[in-house]
Amino acid sequence: MAADLSAVAPGAVTAVWGRGPERAHAFAEQFAIPFASDSRAAVFDRDDVDVVYVATPAATHRDIAIAALLAGKHVLIEKPLATSAADAAEIFAAARATGRFAMEAMWMRFNPLHTELRERISDGLIGEVNSVRASFGTPFQARGNVLSPGQGGSILLDRGIYPITLADWFLGAPTSIHAAGAFDDGVDVHGRATLHSVDGFAQLAWSGVEFLDLSATVSGERGWITLDPMFWAGSRARVHAGTVERIFVAPEIVEHPREGNGYRPMLTAVISALGDGRLEHPDHTHEDTLRIARTMDRVLHAMTTST
């Protein structure tokens, strides 16, 4: 994120806060950031800080984001925005009260591949969408806090959010949910769900203890689209629609090379929205985030009651 932000004009990383001074200063040195501190107030009080990107463990997102908003800063918050829909709603309420921008950093929403496919599907590329299949499972952890119960650890919130977001794009909020999973020390470590909606269904899975197919498929009445692994950060998809040849033999290949580490389109969108004086981005609104957060609350509840 820091490297991509430094490459997106007119963005610049001016300060970093970390829970330990050694880590904060090491990060600042690595990315040539002029100011580092283990004092949150020292960062939030700076005049050269306009937007705060919150990348701490999920359980801390609400309190840090609200503190930044009360300090007069805009906020971009790493997904999940919060550990529950109720906490997410508090963040957005604080943003409205302070007149500041707040958005969940869901980079998938701004990925050029996903943007093109959503537009073409909306224009009828595969007809009415009736099903979504997606999974995200790898048997390793990029961050230890993902499995820490005290820090809001959750494989559903860390990885399941991507399949659920994909399903929400095309099928909306589910009318019913069937889900199951496993827990370790109170933290969900893998799960699966079937989400039924008015127009179709989604079959989703996520895991932190095993590999699952990292692709995804969106199907409709006149064809289907497969997003190659890793579907949430993908640059390539195959469109099985149109002619018989396209459907069964030679699907259309859609490609968008990744820009930097993949965050640049989202960061550009945030900078543009701020430049226009917006308090949310029209392509990723407060209600979009809250709707998906409510779905994840329901999935987690279904997983808990099924064990």
Buried (B, 14 or more C-beta within 10 A) or exposed (E): BBEBBBBBEEBEBBBBBBEEEEEBBBBBEEBEBEBBBBEBEEBBEBEEBBBBBBBBBBBBBBBBBBBBBEBEBBBBBBBBBBBBBEBBBBBBBBBEEBEBBBBBBBBBBBBBBBBBBBEBBEEEBBEEBBBBBBBBBBEEBEEEBBBBBEBBBBBBBBBBBBBBBBBBBBBBBBEEBBBBBBBBEEBBBBBBBBBBBEEBBBBBBBBBBEEBBBBBBBBBEBBBBBBBEBBBBBBBBBBBBBEEEBBEEEBBEBEBEBBBBBBBBBBBBBBEBBEEEEBBBEBBEBEBBBBBBBBBBBBBEBBEEEE
